[in-house]
Every structure is written in structure tokens, then in C-alpha cells.
Amino acid sequence: MTQAPDVPDDREARFEAMLREVLTTEEEALQRRSAKDLRTVARYRAVGAKERFERSRAKGSKSRRPGPEAGR
């Protein structure tokens, strides 16, 4: 049994199919990475906001300065 040589159109079609698959996979990977980066930034911002909130809550509220009416 002899195997028929690849027809150029067949090789080109397989190459194009493989190229589409690789490009789609790469695009999906970039989208996943971008989404992950956005989640990471959001998490860091949330942690920072919580830390600022906890620090300000631990300080307590500032006492009010007496106004001009308080001295009369």
C-alpha cells in the first residue's frame, strides 16, 4: 500500500485550521490574563480601602473645635 502524497490544498487547509486554533487559543489566553489582572487590581484596591477604613475607625472621631458661640 502506498500512501498518496499530500495535496497542496489539503496541507494549506490543515495549516489554516491549525493557525486559527492557535490564534483563538492565544486570544482567549490574553482575555483570561486581562480579566485576571483586573481582578487583582480590584482586590488590591479593596484591601487598601479596608485598611484605610480600619485605621480611621481605630483612631476614633475627632473632637469638634469650639466655635465662636462656645466662648460667649
PDB file with one MODEL, atoms N, CA, C and O in Angstrom:
MODEL        1
ATOM      1  N   MET A   1       0.844  -1.181   0.000  1.00  0.00           N
ATOM      2  CA  MET A   1       0.000   0.000   0.000  1.00  0.00           C
ATOM      3  C   MET A   1       0.883   1.236   0.000  1.00  0.00           C
ATOM      4  O   MET A   1       1.771   1.400   0.837  1.00  0.00           O
ATOM      5  N   THR A   2       0.620   2.055  -0.919  1.00  0.00           N
ATOM      6  CA  THR A   2       1.346   3.311  -0.952  1.00  0.00           C
ATOM      7  C   THR A   2       0.397   4.417  -0.543  1.00  0.00           C
ATOM      8  O   THR A   2      -0.793   4.412  -0.857  1.00  0.00           O
ATOM      9  N   GLN A   3       0.970   5.351   0.160  1.00  0.00           N
ATOM     10  CA  GLN A   3       0.161   6.467   0.646  1.00  0.00           C
ATOM     11  C   GLN A   3       0.252   7.597  -0.373  1.00  0.00           C
ATOM     12  O   GLN A   3       1.336   7.912  -0.865  1.00  0.00           O
ATOM     13  N   ALA A   4      -0.859   8.189  -0.677  1.00  0.00           N
ATOM     14  CA  ALA A   4      -0.874   9.289  -1.640  1.00  0.00           C
ATOM     15  C   ALA A   4      -0.211  10.503  -1.008  1.00  0.00           C
ATOM     16  O   ALA A   4      -0.439  10.803   0.164  1.00  0.00           O
ATOM     17  N   PRO A   5       0.605  11.197  -1.781  1.00  0.00           N
ATOM     18  CA  PRO A   5       1.246  12.397  -1.222  1.00  0.00           C
ATOM     19  C   PRO A   5       0.193  13.456  -0.895  1.00  0.00           C
ATOM     20  O   PRO A   5      -0.884  13.502  -1.490  1.00  0.00           O
ATOM     21  N   ASP A   6       0.543  14.299   0.067  1.00  0.00           N
ATOM     22  CA  ASP A   6      -0.390  15.357   0.459  1.00  0.00           C
ATOM     23  C   ASP A   6      -0.638  16.290  -0.716  1.00  0.00           C
ATOM     24  O   ASP A   6       0.285  16.701  -1.420  1.00  0.00           O
ATOM     25  N   VAL A   7      -1.848  16.596  -0.898  1.00  0.00           N
ATOM     26  CA  VAL A   7      -2.223  17.561  -1.920  1.00  0.00           C
ATOM     27  C   VAL A   7      -1.957  18.940  -1.327  1.00  0.00           C
ATOM     28  O   VAL A   7      -2.281  19.172  -0.163  1.00  0.00           O
ATOM     29  N   PRO A   8      -1.376  19.862  -2.093  1.00  0.00           N
ATOM     30  CA  PRO A   8      -1.065  21.188  -1.534  1.00  0.00           C
ATOM     31  C   PRO A   8      -2.269  21.875  -0.899  1.00  0.00           C
ATOM     32  O   PRO A   8      -2.130  22.530   0.133  1.00  0.00           O
ATOM     33  N   ASP A   9      -3.446  21.735  -1.498  1.00  0.00           N
ATOM     34  CA  ASP A   9      -4.639  22.367  -0.921  1.00  0.00           C
ATOM     35  C   ASP A   9      -4.958  21.771   0.443  1.00  0.00           C
ATOM     36  O   ASP A   9      -5.372  22.488   1.354  1.00  0.00           O
ATOM     37  N   ASP A  10      -4.768  20.462   0.589  1.00  0.00           N
ATOM     38  CA  ASP A  10      -5.041  19.790   1.856  1.00  0.00           C
ATOM     39  C   ASP A  10      -4.076  20.274   2.937  1.00  0.00           C
ATOM     40  O   ASP A  10      -4.484  20.538   4.068  1.00  0.00           O
ATOM     41  N   ARG A  11      -2.807  20.387   2.588  1.00  0.00           N
ATOM     42  CA  ARG A  11      -1.821  20.873   3.567  1.00  0.00           C
ATOM     43  C   ARG A  11      -2.119  22.310   3.962  1.00  0.00           C
ATOM     44  O   ARG A  11      -2.014  22.679   5.132  1.00  0.00           O
ATOM     45  N   GLU A  12      -2.487  23.106   2.987  1.00  0.00           N
ATOM     46  CA  GLU A  12      -2.798  24.505   3.270  1.00  0.00           C
ATOM     47  C   GLU A  12      -4.032  24.610   4.161  1.00  0.00           C
ATOM     48  O   GLU A  12      -4.068  25.425   5.084  1.00  0.00           O
ATOM     49  N   ALA A  13      -5.029  23.797   3.890  1.00  0.00           N
ATOM     50  CA  ALA A  13      -6.245  23.814   4.708  1.00  0.00           C
ATOM     51  C   ALA A  13      -5.935  23.389   6.140  1.00  0.00           C
ATOM     52  O   ALA A  13      -6.443  23.988   7.088  1.00  0.00           O
ATOM     53  N   ARG A  14      -5.101  22.355   6.302  1.00  0.00           N
ATOM     54  CA  ARG A  14      -4.733  21.926   7.656  1.00  0.00           C
ATOM     55  C   ARG A  14      -3.938  23.011   8.371  1.00  0.00           C
ATOM     56  O   ARG A  14      -4.135  23.255   9.561  1.00  0.00           O
ATOM     57  N   PHE A  15      -3.035  23.659   7.634  1.00  0.00           N
ATOM     58  CA  PHE A  15      -2.243  24.736   8.230  1.00  0.00           C
ATOM     59  C   PHE A  15      -3.146  25.879   8.682  1.00  0.00           C
ATOM     60  O   PHE A  15      -2.985  26.401   9.785  1.00  0.00           O
ATOM     61  N   GLU A  16      -4.096  26.269   7.833  1.00  0.00           N
ATOM     62  CA  GLU A  16      -5.005  27.360   8.189  1.00  0.00           C
ATOM     63  C   GLU A  16      -5.870  26.994   9.388  1.00  0.00           C
ATOM     64  O   GLU A  16      -6.132  27.838  10.245  1.00  0.00           O
ATOM     65  N   ALA A  17      -6.311  25.752   9.452  1.00  0.00           N
ATOM     66  CA  ALA A  17      -7.105  25.303  10.600  1.00  0.00           C
ATOM     67  C   ALA A  17      -6.269  25.349  11.876  1.00  0.00           C
ATOM     68  O   ALA A  17      -6.747  25.788  12.922  1.00  0.00           O
ATOM     69  N   MET A  18      -5.024  24.895  11.786  1.00  0.00           N
ATOM     70  CA  MET A  18      -4.138  24.922  12.950  1.00  0.00           C
ATOM     71  C   MET A  18      -3.859  26.365  13.375  1.00  0.00           C
ATOM     72  O   MET A  18      -3.843  26.678  14.565  1.00  0.00           O
ATOM     73  N   LEU A  19      -3.642  27.233  12.393  1.00  0.00           N
ATOM     74  CA  LEU A  19      -3.374  28.640  12.686  1.00  0.00           C
ATOM     75  C   LEU A  19      -4.571  29.292  13.374  1.00  0.00           C
ATOM     76  O   LEU A  19      -4.401  30.048  14.331  1.00  0.00           O
ATOM     77  N   ARG A  20      -5.786  29.001  12.889  1.00  0.00           N
ATOM     78  CA  ARG A  20      -6.993  29.545  13.536  1.00  0.00           C
ATOM     79  C   ARG A  20      -7.091  29.077  14.979  1.00  0.00           C
ATOM     80  O   ARG A  20      -7.430  29.852  15.874  1.00  0.00           O
ATOM     81  N   GLU A  21      -6.793  27.804  15.196  1.00  0.00           N
ATOM     82  CA  GLU A  21      -6.869  27.253  16.553  1.00  0.00           C
ATOM     83  C   GLU A  21      -5.860  27.925  17.473  1.00  0.00           C
ATOM     84  O   GLU A  21      -6.184  28.267  18.610  1.00  0.00           O
ATOM     85  N   VAL A  22      -4.646  28.113  16.987  1.00  0.00           N
ATOM     86  CA  VAL A  22      -3.601  28.742  17.804  1.00  0.00           C
ATOM     87  C   VAL A  22      -3.958  30.185  18.105  1.00  0.00           C
ATOM     88  O   VAL A  22      -3.832  30.631  19.245  1.00  0.00           O
ATOM     89  N   LEU A  23      -4.401  30.917  17.098  1.00  0.00           N
ATOM     90  CA  LEU A  23      -4.745  32.320  17.317  1.00  0.00           C
ATOM     91  C   LEU A  23      -5.921  32.457  18.266  1.00  0.00           C
ATOM     92  O   LEU A  23      -5.925  33.339  19.124  1.00  0.00           O
ATOM     93  N   THR A  24      -6.914  31.599  18.125  1.00  0.00           N
ATOM     94  CA  THR A  24      -8.062  31.639  19.029  1.00  0.00           C
ATOM     95  C   THR A  24      -7.613  31.331  20.450  1.00  0.00           C
ATOM     96  O   THR A  24      -8.035  31.993  21.398  1.00  0.00           O
ATOM     97  N   THR A  25      -6.765  30.336  20.594  1.00  0.00           N
ATOM     98  CA  THR A  25      -6.267  29.972  21.914  1.00  0.00           C
ATOM     99  C   THR A  25      -5.471  31.121  22.519  1.00  0.00           C
ATOM    100  O   THR A  25      -5.597  31.410  23.709  1.00  0.00           O
ATOM    101  N   GLU A  26      -4.647  31.780  21.697  1.00  0.00           N
ATOM    102  CA  GLU A  26      -3.843  32.898  22.193  1.00  0.00           C
ATOM    103  C   GLU A  26      -4.732  34.067  22.598  1.00  0.00           C
ATOM    104  O   GLU A  26      -4.499  34.700  23.628  1.00  0.00           O
ATOM    105  N   GLU A  27      -5.755  34.355  21.787  1.00  0.00           N
ATOM    106  CA  GLU A  27      -6.677  35.439  22.126  1.00  0.00           C
ATOM    107  C   GLU A  27      -7.405  35.142  23.434  1.00  0.00           C
ATOM    108  O   GLU A  27      -7.562  36.024  24.279  1.00  0.00           O
ATOM    109  N   GLU A  28      -7.847  33.900  23.594  1.00  0.00           N
ATOM    110  CA  GLU A  28      -8.530  33.523  24.834  1.00  0.00           C
ATOM    111  C   GLU A  28      -7.588  33.644  26.024  1.00  0.00           C
ATOM    112  O   GLU A  28      -7.994  34.085  27.099  1.00  0.00           O
ATOM    113  N   ALA A  29      -6.339  33.258  25.834  1.00  0.00           N
ATOM    114  CA  ALA A  29      -5.363  33.367  26.918  1.00  0.00           C
ATOM    115  C   ALA A  29      -5.144  34.826  27.292  1.00  0.00           C
ATOM    116  O   ALA A  29      -5.048  35.157  28.474  1.00  0.00           O
ATOM    117  N   LEU A  30      -5.065  35.696  26.296  1.00  0.00           N
ATOM    118  CA  LEU A  30      -4.897  37.124  26.577  1.00  0.00           C
ATOM    119  C   LEU A  30      -6.116  37.689  27.300  1.00  0.00           C
ATOM    120  O   LEU A  30      -5.979  38.511  28.206  1.00  0.00           O
ATOM    121  N   GLN A  31      -7.304  37.250  26.900  1.00  0.00           N
ATOM    122  CA  GLN A  31      -8.515  37.715  27.573  1.00  0.00           C
ATOM    123  C   GLN A  31      -8.556  37.239  29.017  1.00  0.00           C
ATOM    124  O   GLN A  31      -8.919  37.998  29.916  1.00  0.00           O
ATOM    125  N   ARG A  32      -8.184  35.978  29.240  1.00  0.00           N
ATOM    126  CA  ARG A  32      -8.163  35.464  30.616  1.00  0.00           C
ATOM    127  C   ARG A  32      -7.140  36.221  31.456  1.00  0.00           C
ATOM    128  O   ARG A  32      -7.406  36.550  32.611  1.00  0.00           O
ATOM    129  N   ARG A  33      -5.973  36.497  30.880  1.00  0.00           N
ATOM    130  CA  ARG A  33      -4.931  37.218  31.614  1.00  0.00           C
ATOM    131  C   ARG A  33      -5.399  38.631  31.952  1.00  0.00           C
ATOM    132  O   ARG A  33      -5.172  39.120  33.058  1.00  0.00           O
ATOM    133  N   SER A  34      -6.050  39.279  30.995  1.00  0.00           N
ATOM    134  CA  SER A  34      -6.552  40.626  31.226  1.00  0.00           C
ATOM    135  C   SER A  34      -7.601  40.632  32.334  1.00  0.00           C
ATOM    136  O   SER A  34      -7.583  41.505  33.203  1.00  0.00           O
ATOM    137  N   ALA A  35      -8.503  39.672  32.307  1.00  0.00           N
ATOM    138  CA  ALA A  35      -9.528  39.576  33.352  1.00  0.00           C
ATOM    139  C   ALA A  35      -8.890  39.307  34.709  1.00  0.00           C
ATOM    140  O   ALA A  35      -9.321  39.859  35.721  1.00  0.00           O
ATOM    141  N   LYS A  36      -7.865  38.463  34.732  1.00  0.00           N
ATOM    142  CA  LYS A  36      -7.175  38.164  35.989  1.00  0.00           C
ATOM    143  C   LYS A  36      -6.495  39.418  36.525  1.00  0.00           C
ATOM    144  O   LYS A  36      -6.544  39.689  37.725  1.00  0.00           O
ATOM    145  N   ASP A  37      -5.856  40.188  35.634  1.00  0.00           N
ATOM    146  CA  ASP A  37      -5.203  41.420  36.066  1.00  0.00           C
ATOM    147  C   ASP A  37      -6.214  42.408  36.640  1.00  0.00           C
ATOM    148  O   ASP A  37      -5.940  43.067  37.643  1.00  0.00           O
ATOM    149  N   LEU A  38      -7.376  42.511  36.008  1.00  0.00           N
ATOM    150  CA  LEU A  38      -8.415  43.410  36.527  1.00  0.00           C
ATOM    151  C   LEU A  38      -8.890  42.970  37.905  1.00  0.00           C
ATOM    152  O   LEU A  38      -9.091  43.804  38.789  1.00  0.00           O
ATOM    153  N   ARG A  39      -9.071  41.668  38.093  1.00  0.00           N
ATOM    154  CA  ARG A  39      -9.487  41.166  39.411  1.00  0.00           C
ATOM    155  C   ARG A  39      -8.415  41.436  40.459  1.00  0.00           C
ATOM    156  O   ARG A  39      -8.729  41.776  41.600  1.00  0.00           O
ATOM    157  N   THR A  40      -7.152  41.284  40.075  1.00  0.00           N
ATOM    158  CA  THR A  40      -6.055  41.526  41.016  1.00  0.00           C
ATOM    159  C   THR A  40      -6.036  42.989  41.447  1.00  0.00           C
ATOM    160  O   THR A  40      -5.903  43.285  42.634  1.00  0.00           O
ATOM    161  N   VAL A  41      -6.167  43.897  40.494  1.00  0.00           N
ATOM    162  CA  VAL A  41      -6.182  45.328  40.817  1.00  0.00           C
ATOM    163  C   VAL A  41      -7.370  45.647  41.719  1.00  0.00           C
ATOM    164  O   VAL A  41      -7.226  46.381  42.697  1.00  0.00           O
ATOM    165  N   ALA A  42      -8.531  45.106  41.402  1.00  0.00           N
ATOM    166  CA  ALA A  42      -9.720  45.351  42.227  1.00  0.00           C
ATOM    167  C   ALA A  42      -9.517  44.823  43.639  1.00  0.00           C
ATOM    168  O   ALA A  42      -9.935  45.459  44.606  1.00  0.00           O
ATOM    169  N   ARG A  43      -8.881  43.667  43.765  1.00  0.00           N
ATOM    170  CA  ARG A  43      -8.641  43.093  45.092  1.00  0.00           C
ATOM    171  C   ARG A  43      -7.685  43.979  45.888  1.00  0.00           C
ATOM    172  O   ARG A  43      -7.926  44.242  47.066  1.00  0.00           O
ATOM    173  N   TYR A  44      -6.596  44.445  45.256  1.00  0.00           N
ATOM    174  CA  TYR A  44      -5.660  45.322  45.960  1.00  0.00           C
ATOM    175  C   TYR A  44      -6.336  46.617  46.400  1.00  0.00           C
ATOM    176  O   TYR A  44      -6.088  47.105  47.502  1.00  0.00           O
ATOM    177  N   ARG A  45      -7.186  47.170  45.544  1.00  0.00           N
ATOM    178  CA  ARG A  45      -7.895  48.398  45.915  1.00  0.00           C
ATOM    179  C   ARG A  45      -8.844  48.149  47.080  1.00  0.00           C
ATOM    180  O   ARG A  45      -8.955  48.979  47.983  1.00  0.00           O
ATOM    181  N   ALA A  46      -9.521  47.020  47.061  1.00  0.00           N
ATOM    182  CA  ALA A  46     -10.452  46.693  48.147  1.00  0.00           C
ATOM    183  C   ALA A  46      -9.700  46.495  49.459  1.00  0.00           C
ATOM    184  O   ALA A  46     -10.156  46.947  50.509  1.00  0.00           O
ATOM    185  N   VAL A  47      -8.559  45.827  49.406  1.00  0.00           N
ATOM    186  CA  VAL A  47      -7.761  45.617  50.616  1.00  0.00           C
ATOM    187  C   VAL A  47      -7.282  46.960  51.152  1.00  0.00           C
ATOM    188  O   VAL A  47      -7.331  47.201  52.358  1.00  0.00           O
ATOM    189  N   GLY A  48      -6.820  47.835  50.265  1.00  0.00           N
ATOM    190  CA  GLY A  48      -6.377  49.159  50.694  1.00  0.00           C
ATOM    191  C   GLY A  48      -7.501  49.966  51.314  1.00  0.00           C
ATOM    192  O   GLY A  48      -7.303  50.633  52.330  1.00  0.00           O
ATOM    193  N   ALA A  49      -8.675  49.912  50.712  1.00  0.00           N
ATOM    194  CA  ALA A  49      -9.827  50.642  51.251  1.00  0.00           C
ATOM    195  C   ALA A  49     -10.200  50.107  52.625  1.00  0.00           C
ATOM    196  O   ALA A  49     -10.531  50.878  53.525  1.00  0.00           O
ATOM    197  N   LYS A  50     -10.148  48.799  52.788  1.00  0.00           N
ATOM    198  CA  LYS A  50     -10.478  48.211  54.089  1.00  0.00           C
ATOM    199  C   LYS A  50      -9.457  48.637  55.137  1.00  0.00           C
ATOM    200  O   LYS A  50      -9.822  48.958  56.267  1.00  0.00           O
ATOM    201  N   GLU A  51      -8.172  48.640  54.763  1.00  0.00           N
ATOM    202  CA  GLU A  51      -7.135  49.057  55.718  1.00  0.00           C
ATOM    203  C   GLU A  51      -7.325  50.507  56.131  1.00  0.00           C
ATOM    204  O   GLU A  51      -7.200  50.838  57.310  1.00  0.00           O
ATOM    205  N   ARG A  52      -7.630  51.388  55.155  1.00  0.00           N
ATOM    206  CA  ARG A  52      -7.868  52.800  55.495  1.00  0.00           C
ATOM    207  C   ARG A  52      -9.083  52.938  56.400  1.00  0.00           C
ATOM    208  O   ARG A  52      -9.066  53.728  57.345  1.00  0.00           O
ATOM    209  N   PHE A  53     -10.128  52.185  56.123  1.00  0.00           N
ATOM    210  CA  PHE A  53     -11.332  52.223  56.946  1.00  0.00           C
ATOM    211  C   PHE A  53     -11.019  51.775  58.366  1.00  0.00           C
ATOM    212  O   PHE A  53     -11.437  52.420  59.328  1.00  0.00           O
ATOM    213  N   GLU A  54     -10.287  50.675  58.502  1.00  0.00           N
ATOM    214  CA  GLU A  54      -9.950  50.158  59.833  1.00  0.00           C
ATOM    215  C   GLU A  54      -9.077  51.147  60.598  1.00  0.00           C
ATOM    216  O   GLU A  54      -9.271  51.338  61.799  1.00  0.00           O
ATOM    217  N   ARG A  55      -8.120  51.779  59.923  1.00  0.00           N
ATOM    218  CA  ARG A  55      -7.260  52.763  60.603  1.00  0.00           C
ATOM    219  C   ARG A  55      -8.070  53.956  61.075  1.00  0.00           C
ATOM    220  O   ARG A  55      -7.898  54.420  62.203  1.00  0.00           O
ATOM    221  N   SER A  56      -8.951  54.456  60.218  1.00  0.00           N
ATOM    222  CA  SER A  56      -9.734  55.630  60.619  1.00  0.00           C
ATOM    223  C   SER A  56     -10.722  55.267  61.721  1.00  0.00           C
ATOM    224  O   SER A  56     -11.009  56.096  62.585  1.00  0.00           O
ATOM    225  N   ARG A  57     -11.240  54.060  61.707  1.00  0.00           N
ATOM    226  CA  ARG A  57     -12.157  53.639  62.765  1.00  0.00           C
ATOM    227  C   ARG A  57     -11.408  53.479  64.085  1.00  0.00           C
ATOM    228  O   ARG A  57     -11.947  53.792  65.147  1.00  0.00           O
ATOM    229  N   ALA A  58     -10.170  52.993  64.024  1.00  0.00           N
ATOM    230  CA  ALA A  58      -9.374  52.800  65.238  1.00  0.00           C
ATOM    231  C   ALA A  58      -8.992  54.145  65.864  1.00  0.00           C
ATOM    232  O   ALA A  58      -8.884  54.250  67.085  1.00  0.00           O
ATOM    233  N   LYS A  59      -8.788  55.164  65.040  1.00  0.00           N
ATOM    234  CA  LYS A  59      -8.438  56.484  65.562  1.00  0.00           C
ATOM    235  C   LYS A  59      -9.596  57.091  66.335  1.00  0.00           C
ATOM    236  O   LYS A  59      -9.382  57.813  67.308  1.00  0.00           O
ATOM    237  N   GLY A  60     -10.786  56.812  65.922  1.00  0.00           N
ATOM    238  CA  GLY A  60     -11.956  57.430  66.534  1.00  0.00           C
ATOM    239  C   GLY A  60     -12.237  58.753  65.860  1.00  0.00           C
ATOM    240  O   GLY A  60     -11.443  59.235  65.052  1.00  0.00           O
ATOM    241  N   SER A  61     -13.364  59.331  66.195  1.00  0.00           N
ATOM    242  CA  SER A  61     -13.700  60.603  65.567  1.00  0.00           C
ATOM    243  C   SER A  61     -12.993  61.729  66.302  1.00  0.00           C
ATOM    244  O   SER A  61     -12.757  61.658  67.508  1.00  0.00           O
ATOM    245  N   LYS A  62     -12.668  62.753  65.560  1.00  0.00           N
ATOM    246  CA  LYS A  62     -12.001  63.909  66.160  1.00  0.00           C
ATOM    247  C   LYS A  62     -13.030  64.719  66.938  1.00  0.00           C
ATOM    248  O   LYS A  62     -14.196  64.812  66.554  1.00  0.00           O
ATOM    249  N   SER A  63     -12.572  65.297  68.032  1.00  0.00           N
ATOM    250  CA  SER A  63     -13.488  66.147  68.785  1.00  0.00           C
ATOM    251  C   SER A  63     -13.664  67.449  68.013  1.00  0.00           C
ATOM    252  O   SER A  63     -12.760  67.910  67.316  1.00  0.00           O
ATOM    253  N   ARG A  64     -14.828  68.015  68.156  1.00  0.00           N
ATOM    254  CA  ARG A  64     -15.104  69.249  67.433  1.00  0.00           C
ATOM    255  C   ARG A  64     -14.432  70.419  68.131  1.00  0.00           C
ATOM    256  O   ARG A  64     -14.372  70.500  69.358  1.00  0.00           O
ATOM    257  N   ARG A  65     -13.936  71.310  67.311  1.00  0.00           N
ATOM    258  CA  ARG A  65     -13.353  72.530  67.878  1.00  0.00           C
ATOM    259  C   ARG A  65     -14.493  73.465  68.260  1.00  0.00           C
ATOM    260  O   ARG A  65     -15.480  73.594  67.535  1.00  0.00           O
ATOM    261  N   PRO A  66     -14.344  74.093  69.373  1.00  0.00           N
ATOM    262  CA  PRO A  66     -15.417  75.020  69.770  1.00  0.00           C
ATOM    263  C   PRO A  66     -15.497  76.190  68.794  1.00  0.00           C
ATOM    264  O   PRO A  66     -14.481  76.743  68.375  1.00  0.00           O
ATOM    265  N   GLY A  67     -16.703  76.542  68.452  1.00  0.00           N
ATOM    266  CA  GLY A  67     -16.913  77.663  67.555  1.00  0.00           C
ATOM    267  C   GLY A  67     -16.938  78.970  68.327  1.00  0.00           C
ATOM    268  O   GLY A  67     -16.765  78.974  69.546  1.00  0.00           O
ATOM    269  N   PRO A  68     -17.149  80.065  67.642  1.00  0.00           N
ATOM    270  CA  PRO A  68     -17.168  81.368  68.327  1.00  0.00           C
ATOM    271  C   PRO A  68     -18.309  81.489  69.337  1.00  0.00           C
ATOM    272  O   PRO A  68     -18.211  82.273  70.281  1.00  0.00           O
ATOM    273  N   GLU A  69     -19.387  80.725  69.154  1.00  0.00           N
ATOM    274  CA  GLU A  69     -20.512  80.807  70.080  1.00  0.00           C
ATOM    275  C   GLU A  69     -20.190  80.130  71.413  1.00  0.00           C
ATOM    276  O   GLU A  69     -20.805  80.472  72.423  1.00  0.00           O
ATOM    277  N   ALA A  70     -19.272  79.206  71.449  1.00  0.00           N
ATOM    278  CA  ALA A  70     -18.976  78.451  72.662  1.00  0.00           C
ATOM    279  C   ALA A  70     -18.314  79.332  73.720  1.00  0.00           C
ATOM    280  O   ALA A  70     -18.466  79.064  74.912  1.00  0.00           O
ATOM    281  N   GLY A  71     -17.608  80.343  73.333  1.00  0.00           N
ATOM    282  CA  GLY A  71     -16.904  81.202  74.281  1.00  0.00           C
ATOM    283  C   GLY A  71     -17.785  82.253  74.907  1.00  0.00           C
ATOM    284  O   GLY A  71     -17.329  82.928  75.830  1.00  0.00           O
ATOM    285  N   ARG A  72     -18.980  82.434  74.487  1.00  0.00           N
ATOM    286  CA  ARG A  72     -19.840  83.512  74.992  1.00  0.00           C
ATOM    287  C   ARG A  72     -20.629  83.095  76.156  1.00  0.00           C
ATOM    288  O   ARG A  72     -21.400  83.888  76.695  1.00  0.00           O
TER     289      ARG A  72
ENDMDL
END
